[in-house]
Amino acid sequence: MKRIFIPFALIIGATACGISTQQEVQMGQEEAAQINQQLPLVRDAEINRYINLLGDQIASRTSRADLDWRFYVVDAAEVNAFAVPGGYVYVNRGLVERTDRMDELAGVLGHEIGHVVLRHTVKQMEKMQGANIGVTLACVLTNVCNSGLAQAGINIAGTAVFAKFSRGDEAEADAQAVKNTVAAGIDPHGVITMFEKLIAERKSRPDAVSAFFATHPGEEDRIVAAQAEINKYPASSLRNLTTNTTNYNSFRARIRSLPPSPPPRAQ
């Protein structure tokens, strides 16, 4: 029991005074440990190597390059991605399989990295008070709860409490995705083409992408806003940015060669 109450006490004290980077990292480590135990992560060494190389290429150009960034592919057919404090980013296999170029996957990673860089989760937590933070985070960070709330914290679709951001947060993360990919030498248009692809699929197969739109609110207006961010850069500065690589093609082919993802666990 002692192990459970240490992070709980840390969180309550942190929200009263503001959450430091050290506290953010510790909470992220606790959350990631729970996620990694309960989600079916892809264990293939080459797949994990590539996702971390690409993620590090982007994260290392941000203002929070000092974080110990970790990137994971979740072996789930649902389309989603999410991040938790401290630099832990998760992308579902179902989303990876819908990318056709490296810049599309980079746009997704750049968006989730943006949430961490801007401390969106931390700011949400600082606004939470008393019993609310006690119940929610004790469930999310520990095994103390077996309720539906605890299951909602870490489920196969990635719809974590930590993943539910406002439209304003999503718009900021989209802008960060453009900024982050350009800084990493990657074409930012992948941010737009990926979102166009998911919107088109929602019209034909809404259930297939419902998890993504549940945790990433907004529709076509986000495409317009992302294009406006891209337009801030001179066309000449974008002309030679990378859209695709042979390493990405090998990564995607390896993902597709895996056995089918396990079905979601009953909640």
PEMO-V18693 format. One record per backbone hydrogen bond with DSSP energy under -1.0 kcal/mol. CO is the residue of the C=O (numbers start at 1). NH is the residue of the N-H. Records with the same first field share a line. If there is no record, write none. Layout:
# PEMO-V18693
CO: NH + NH
This chain:
# PEMO-V18693
1: 5
2: 6
4: 8
5: 9
6: 10
7: 11
8: 12
9: 13
10: 14
11: 15
12: 16
13: 17
14: 18
20: 24
21: 25
22: 26
23: 27
24: 28
25: 29
26: 30
27: 31
28: 32
29: 33
30: 34
31: 35
32: 36
34: 38
35: 39
39: 41
40: 75
44: 48
45: 49
46: 50
47: 51
48: 52
49: 53
50: 54
51: 55
52: 56
53: 57
54: 58
55: 59
56: 60
58: 61
59: 62
64: 67
67: 69
70: 89
72: 91
73: 42
74: 76 + 93
76: 94
80: 92
82: 90
84: 87 + 88
87: 70
88: 84
89: 72
90: 82
91: 74
92: 96
93: 97
95: 98
96: 99
101: 105
102: 106
103: 107
104: 108
105: 109
106: 110
107: 111
108: 112
109: 113
110: 114
111: 115
112: 116
113: 117
114: 118
115: 120
116: 119
119: 123
120: 124
121: 125
122: 126
129: 132
130: 134
131: 135
132: 136
133: 137
134: 138
135: 139
136: 140
137: 141
147: 151
148: 152
149: 153
155: 158
158: 160
160: 163
161: 164
163: 165
166: 170
167: 171
168: 172
169: 173
170: 174
171: 175
172: 176
173: 177
174: 178
175: 179
176: 180
177: 181
178: 182
179: 183
180: 184
181: 186
182: 185
185: 242
187: 190
188: 191
189: 193
190: 194
191: 195
192: 196
193: 197
194: 198
195: 199
196: 200
197: 201
198: 202
199: 203
200: 204
201: 205
205: 208
209: 213
210: 214
211: 215
212: 216
219: 222
220: 224
221: 225
222: 226
223: 227
224: 228
225: 229
226: 230
227: 231
229: 232
230: 233
234: 237
238: 241
242: 187
243: 103
245: 249
246: 250
247: 251
248: 252
249: 253
250: 254
251: 255
252: 256
253: 257
255: 258
